[in-house]
């Protein structure tokens, strides 16, 4: 967490993550160029470098988009999510190298400005096989630049979470532009169907993962009915693991109902950082810890510990007839609410 602008502190996990990422990119480029020279001895080194950094960026973009749904399907992928923004910045830098090298290599020798030449050299918008694919890549690069430039938590805090999240959701339009850029470029430059097939398989994989997660999430998003007094029956107290939560859909919102030290508290399931699922996290040292990036909140009031200022809505909780009930109306973010206490019955159960 960061409440002011600070240079990234590379802890041990970040160092391992970034070294592995950089080593993977270097190995990929070395293998791509080496195989290219072996299979096509006449190929220009500049061409292989342009294609190498471009395909590396394209592969990383798929990885970035796949990490989110994979984490929803299997918690073992969470370590990849922790520093995913580092991967996104590296992906943008590779895409920038690809765009810069391509523009310089193919458009720098003319009379016009290379960027102007790149955007205006091909006016055949009415032809699919000759469609000007370069402007599509340039538009995607602008979006990726905005995302990379605002990746630090300083921008998240100052733009506000909704604006920052909306900006970074533009990765999907960027992905669509990149797929069209690659597909149309391949159609015009390649006769081998392998490249087109690889692009199609990547698109199918990303769409398939998101559809699978959407179906899984929709199954658990059935809203619970509230009674005449505005309370929703969620579960029995012993259905909630200690220091963990049950996620329920209350009045259209996901609510994380936590059990901690013999008490029950309920808060919004959405972390203020990047809408991480707080209910899939746990309580450590008395604080809810978001499983995505480690943001913390007091379960009784929804506030982050000082000096941090993040706050989430809270919900009133009660235990009636051995059932945990949550008031459907959320309280203002950061509102302190007395937890419901779990009382052991004479039979050894809980109430």
C-alpha positions as CSV (number, residue, x, y, z in Angstrom):
1,X,0.0,0.0,0.0
2,X,1.2,3.5,-0.7
3,X,-0.5,6.8,0.4
4,X,2.1,9.1,-1.2
5,X,4.2,8.9,-4.4
6,X,7.3,6.8,-3.7
7,X,9.7,4.9,-5.9
8,X,8.8,1.2,-6.1
9,X,10.3,-0.7,-3.2
10,X,11.7,-3.9,-4.6
11,X,11.1,-6.5,-1.9
12,X,12.3,-10.1,-2.3
13,X,9.1,-11.2,-4.1
14,X,9.2,-8.2,-6.5
15,X,12.9,-8.9,-7.3
16,X,12.2,-12.5,-8.1
17,X,9.1,-11.6,-10.1
18,X,10.9,-9.0,-12.2
19,X,14.1,-11.0,-12.7
20,X,12.1,-13.9,-13.9
21,X,10.1,-11.7,-16.2
22,X,13.2,-10.0,-17.7
23,X,15.0,-13.3,-18.1
24,X,12.0,-14.8,-19.9
25,X,11.9,-11.9,-22.3
26,X,15.6,-12.1,-23.1
27,X,15.4,-15.9,-23.6
28,X,12.4,-15.5,-25.9
29,X,14.1,-12.8,-28.0
30,X,17.3,-14.9,-28.2
31,X,15.4,-18.0,-29.2
32,X,13.2,-16.1,-31.7
33,X,16.1,-14.4,-33.5
34,X,18.3,-17.5,-33.3
35,X,15.6,-19.7,-34.9
36,X,14.8,-17.0,-37.4
37,X,18.4,-16.8,-38.6
38,X,18.6,-20.6,-38.7
39,X,15.4,-21.1,-40.7
40,X,15.7,-18.0,-42.9
41,X,19.4,-17.1,-43.3
42,X,18.6,-14.3,-45.7
43,X,16.3,-12.6,-43.2
44,X,17.4,-9.1,-42.1
45,X,18.3,-8.8,-38.4
46,X,16.2,-5.7,-38.1
47,X,13.2,-7.5,-39.4
48,X,13.7,-10.3,-36.9
49,X,14.1,-7.8,-34.1
50,X,10.9,-6.0,-35.0
51,X,9.0,-9.2,-35.1
52,X,10.6,-10.6,-32.0
53,X,9.8,-7.6,-29.7
54,X,6.3,-7.4,-31.3
55,X,5.5,-11.1,-30.7
56,X,6.9,-10.9,-27.2
57,X,4.6,-8.0,-26.4
58,X,1.7,-9.9,-27.9
59,X,2.4,-13.0,-25.9
60,X,2.7,-10.9,-22.7
61,X,-0.5,-9.1,-23.4
62,X,-2.3,-12.5,-23.5
63,X,-0.6,-13.5,-20.2
64,X,-1.7,-10.2,-18.5
65,X,-5.3,-10.8,-19.6
66,X,-5.3,-14.4,-18.6
67,X,-3.9,-13.9,-15.0
68,X,-7.1,-12.3,-13.7
69,X,-9.5,-15.1,-14.7
70,X,-7.0,-17.8,-13.8
71,X,-6.8,-16.4,-10.3
72,X,-10.6,-16.5,-10.0
73,X,-10.5,-20.2,-11.1
74,X,-7.5,-21.3,-9.0
75,X,-5.9,-19.4,-6.1
76,X,-2.5,-20.9,-7.0
77,X,-2.2,-18.2,-9.7
78,X,-2.4,-15.3,-7.2
79,X,1.4,-14.8,-7.0
80,X,1.3,-13.9,-10.7
81,X,-1.3,-11.2,-10.0
82,X,0.6,-9.5,-7.2
83,X,3.0,-7.7,-9.6
84,X,1.0,-7.9,-12.8
85,X,1.4,-4.2,-13.4
86,X,5.2,-4.8,-13.8
87,X,4.4,-7.3,-16.5
88,X,2.1,-4.7,-18.1
89,X,4.8,-2.0,-18.1
90,X,7.3,-4.5,-19.7
91,X,4.7,-5.4,-22.3
92,X,4.2,-1.7,-23.2
93,X,7.9,-1.1,-23.5
94,X,8.2,-4.1,-25.9
95,X,5.3,-2.8,-27.9
96,X,6.9,0.7,-28.0
97,X,10.1,-0.8,-29.3
98,X,8.2,-2.7,-31.9
99,X,6.3,0.4,-33.0
100,X,9.4,2.6,-32.9
101,X,11.6,0.2,-34.8
102,X,8.9,-0.4,-37.4
103,X,8.2,3.2,-38.0
104,X,11.8,4.1,-38.3
105,X,12.7,1.1,-40.5
106,X,9.8,1.5,-43.0
107,X,9.0,5.2,-42.9
108,X,12.1,7.2,-41.9
109,X,13.6,7.5,-45.4
110,X,10.7,9.4,-47.0
111,X,10.1,13.2,-47.2
112,X,7.2,13.1,-44.7
113,X,7.5,12.8,-40.9
114,X,7.8,9.0,-40.1
115,X,4.7,9.1,-37.9
116,X,2.6,11.0,-40.4
117,X,3.8,8.6,-43.1
118,X,2.9,5.6,-41.1
119,X,-0.6,6.9,-40.5
120,X,-1.3,8.1,-44.0
121,X,0.7,5.9,-46.4
122,X,-2.0,3.4,-46.9
123,X,-5.5,4.9,-47.6
124,X,-7.1,1.5,-48.6
125,X,-9.8,1.4,-45.9
126,X,-12.2,-0.4,-48.2
127,X,-10.1,-3.5,-48.7
128,X,-9.8,-6.2,-46.0
129,X,-6.7,-7.7,-47.4
130,X,-5.0,-4.3,-47.8
131,X,-6.6,-2.5,-44.8
132,X,-4.1,-0.1,-43.1
133,X,-3.3,-2.1,-40.0
134,X,-0.5,0.2,-38.6
135,X,-2.9,2.9,-37.3
136,X,-4.7,0.2,-35.3
137,X,-1.4,-0.7,-33.6
138,X,-0.7,3.0,-32.9
139,X,-4.1,3.5,-31.3
140,X,-3.5,0.4,-29.1
141,X,-0.1,1.8,-28.1
142,X,-1.6,5.0,-27.0
143,X,-3.9,3.2,-24.6
144,X,-1.1,1.0,-23.3
145,X,1.0,4.1,-22.7
146,X,-1.8,5.7,-20.6
147,X,-2.1,2.5,-18.6
148,X,1.7,2.1,-18.0
149,X,2.1,5.8,-17.1
150,X,-0.7,5.6,-14.5
151,X,0.3,2.1,-13.1
152,X,1.7,3.5,-9.8
153,X,-0.7,3.6,-6.8
154,X,-0.1,7.4,-6.6
155,X,-2.3,7.7,-9.7
156,X,-4.8,5.3,-8.3
157,X,-5.2,7.5,-5.2
158,X,-5.4,10.8,-7.1
159,X,-7.6,9.7,-10.0
160,X,-9.8,7.9,-7.6
161,X,-10.5,4.1,-7.8
162,X,-13.5,4.3,-10.2
163,X,-11.7,6.5,-12.7
164,X,-8.4,4.5,-12.5
165,X,-10.3,1.2,-12.9
166,X,-12.2,2.6,-15.9
167,X,-9.0,3.7,-17.5
168,X,-7.3,0.4,-17.0
169,X,-10.3,-1.5,-18.4
170,X,-9.3,0.0,-21.7
171,X,-6.9,-2.9,-22.0
172,X,-9.8,-4.8,-23.6
173,X,-10.3,-2.3,-26.5
174,X,-6.5,-2.2,-26.8
175,X,-6.4,-6.0,-27.0
176,X,-9.1,-5.9,-29.8
177,X,-7.0,-3.3,-31.7
178,X,-3.8,-5.4,-31.3
179,X,-5.6,-8.6,-32.5
180,X,-6.8,-6.7,-35.6
181,X,-3.4,-5.1,-36.1
182,X,-1.7,-8.5,-36.0
183,X,-4.3,-10.4,-38.0
184,X,-4.5,-7.8,-40.8
185,X,-0.7,-7.5,-40.9
186,X,-0.3,-11.3,-41.1
187,X,-2.9,-11.4,-43.9
188,X,-0.9,-8.9,-45.9
189,X,2.6,-10.2,-45.2
190,X,2.4,-13.9,-44.6
191,X,1.1,-16.9,-46.6
192,X,1.8,-19.4,-43.8
193,X,-1.5,-20.1,-41.9
194,X,0.3,-20.9,-38.6
195,X,0.5,-17.2,-37.5
196,X,-3.2,-16.7,-38.2
197,X,-4.0,-19.9,-36.3
198,X,-1.9,-18.8,-33.3
199,X,-3.7,-15.5,-33.2
200,X,-7.0,-17.3,-33.3
201,X,-6.1,-19.7,-30.6
202,X,-4.9,-16.9,-28.3
203,X,-8.2,-15.0,-28.8
204,X,-10.2,-18.2,-28.2
205,X,-8.2,-18.9,-25.0
206,X,-8.8,-15.4,-23.5
207,X,-12.5,-15.4,-24.4
208,X,-12.9,-18.9,-23.0
209,X,-11.3,-18.0,-19.7
210,X,-13.4,-14.9,-19.2
211,X,-16.6,-16.8,-20.2
212,X,-15.7,-19.6,-17.7
213,X,-15.2,-17.1,-14.9
214,X,-18.4,-15.2,-15.9
215,X,-20.5,-18.4,-15.7
216,X,-18.9,-19.4,-12.4
217,X,-19.5,-15.9,-10.9
218,X,-23.0,-15.6,-12.2
219,X,-23.9,-18.9,-10.4
220,X,-23.0,-17.4,-7.1
221,X,-24.6,-14.0,-7.8
222,X,-28.1,-15.1,-7.0
223,X,-29.5,-12.3,-4.8
224,X,-30.7,-13.4,-1.4
225,X,-34.2,-12.3,-0.4
226,X,-34.7,-9.8,2.4
227,X,-37.5,-9.9,4.9
228,X,-40.0,-7.2,5.7
229,X,-37.5,-5.4,8.0
230,X,-34.8,-5.3,5.3
231,X,-32.6,-8.2,6.7
232,X,-31.2,-11.0,4.6
233,X,-30.6,-14.5,5.9
234,X,-27.0,-15.6,4.9
235,X,-25.9,-18.8,6.7
236,X,-25.3,-20.4,10.0
237,X,-22.4,-19.1,12.1
238,X,-20.5,-22.4,11.8
239,X,-20.7,-22.2,8.0
240,X,-18.1,-19.4,8.1
241,X,-14.5,-20.6,8.7
242,X,-12.6,-18.8,11.5
243,X,-10.9,-15.6,10.1
244,X,-12.5,-16.2,6.7
245,X,-15.6,-15.1,5.0
246,X,-18.7,-16.2,3.2
247,X,-19.6,-14.1,0.2
248,X,-23.3,-13.3,-0.3
249,X,-25.2,-11.2,-2.8
250,X,-27.2,-8.7,-0.8
251,X,-29.4,-6.1,-2.7
252,X,-27.3,-6.5,-5.8
253,X,-23.9,-6.1,-4.1
254,X,-21.5,-8.7,-3.0
255,X,-21.0,-8.7,0.8
256,X,-18.1,-10.5,2.6
257,X,-19.3,-11.8,5.9
258,X,-16.3,-12.5,8.1
259,X,-16.0,-14.5,11.3
260,X,-13.2,-13.4,13.7
261,X,-12.6,-14.2,17.4
262,X,-16.1,-15.3,18.1
263,X,-17.7,-12.3,16.2
264,X,-19.3,-11.8,12.8
265,X,-18.8,-8.6,10.7
266,X,-19.9,-7.8,7.2
267,X,-18.2,-5.4,4.7
268,X,-18.3,-4.8,0.9
269,X,-16.6,-7.5,-1.0
270,X,-14.8,-5.0,-3.3
271,X,-11.4,-3.7,-2.3
272,X,-10.9,0.0,-2.9
273,X,-7.6,-0.7,-4.6
274,X,-8.6,-2.7,-7.7
275,X,-11.9,-4.2,-6.7
276,X,-10.2,-7.3,-5.4
277,X,-12.5,-9.9,-3.7
278,X,-12.0,-9.2,0.0
279,X,-14.1,-12.2,0.9
280,X,-11.5,-14.5,-0.7
281,X,-8.9,-13.1,1.7
282,X,-8.5,-13.7,5.4
283,X,-8.1,-11.8,8.6
284,X,-4.5,-11.4,9.9
285,X,-3.6,-9.5,13.1
286,X,-7.3,-8.3,13.3
287,X,-7.4,-6.9,9.7
288,X,-8.9,-8.2,6.5
289,X,-6.1,-8.7,4.0
290,X,-7.1,-8.5,0.3
291,X,-5.8,-11.6,-1.6
292,X,-4.8,-9.5,-4.6
293,X,-2.4,-6.9,-3.3
294,X,-2.5,-7.1,0.5
295,X,-4.6,-4.0,1.2
296,X,-6.0,-4.1,4.8
297,X,-9.2,-3.1,6.4
298,X,-10.7,-3.3,9.9
299,X,-13.7,-5.7,9.7
300,X,-15.6,-3.6,12.3
301,X,-15.5,-0.3,10.4
302,X,-14.1,-0.9,6.9
303,X,-11.2,1.5,7.4
304,X,-7.5,0.9,6.5
305,X,-5.0,1.4,9.3
306,X,-3.4,4.8,9.4
307,X,-1.8,6.5,7.6
308,X,-3.8,4.9,4.8
309,X,-7.2,6.4,4.0
310,X,-9.0,3.6,2.0
311,X,-12.6,2.9,3.3
312,X,-15.2,0.4,2.3
313,X,-19.0,0.2,3.1
314,X,-20.0,-1.9,6.1
315,X,-23.2,-3.8,6.9
316,X,-25.1,-4.3,10.1
317,X,-25.1,-8.0,11.3
318,X,-27.1,-10.0,13.7
319,X,-27.7,-13.6,14.7
320,X,-31.3,-14.6,15.0
321,X,-32.5,-18.2,15.6
322,X,-29.0,-19.5,14.9
323,X,-28.7,-17.8,11.5
324,X,-26.4,-14.9,10.4
325,X,-28.4,-12.1,9.0
326,X,-27.2,-9.0,7.2
327,X,-29.0,-5.7,6.8
328,X,-29.6,-5.1,3.1
329,X,-28.8,-1.4,3.3
330,X,-25.1,-0.7,3.4
331,X,-23.7,1.9,5.8
332,X,-21.4,4.7,4.5
333,X,-17.9,3.7,3.8
334,X,-15.8,3.6,7.1
335,X,-18.8,3.4,9.4
336,X,-18.1,1.5,12.6
337,X,-20.6,-1.3,13.4
338,X,-20.7,-3.5,16.5
339,X,-20.1,-7.1,15.4
340,X,-22.6,-9.9,16.1
341,X,-21.3,-12.3,18.8
342,X,-21.4,-16.0,18.3
343,X,-22.6,-17.7,21.5
344,X,-22.0,-21.4,22.1
345,X,-25.2,-23.4,23.0
346,X,-25.5,-26.0,25.6
347,X,-25.4,-28.8,23.0
348,X,-22.0,-27.6,21.8
349,X,-23.3,-25.9,18.7
350,X,-23.3,-22.2,18.0
351,X,-25.9,-19.5,17.9
